[in-house]
Amino acid sequence: MTDEPFIERTFESGDDIITARFLQPVLAPGGEYQCRWAIHWPDRVQQRYACGVDGVQALTLAMKSVHTELRESDLYKSGKLTYADQHDLDLP
């Protein structure tokens, strides 16, 4: 992502930091709103976007997508991915 994040959250995994970044939702040419997101893993960056009928829905769906990706990771499944020292990542 080249744009500045609108909001972000950092997670811990031992000495590593995993950061989820969300760009501000924007109106796309097709009429839907898009919210781009990225997860900055220690070894790669995963990027996608979510669409919604308005900016709130697009951001909410982006957060849900990130939550799913984090929960499906080997780090989370092994209990090594935390937020504020808790296994609950506190995302929708």
Buried (B, 14 or more C-beta within 10 A) or exposed (E): EEEEBBEEBEBBBEEEEBBBBBBBBEEEEEEBBBBBBBBBBEEEEBEEBBBBEEBEBBBBBBBEBBBEBBEEBEBBEEEBBBBEEEEEBEBE
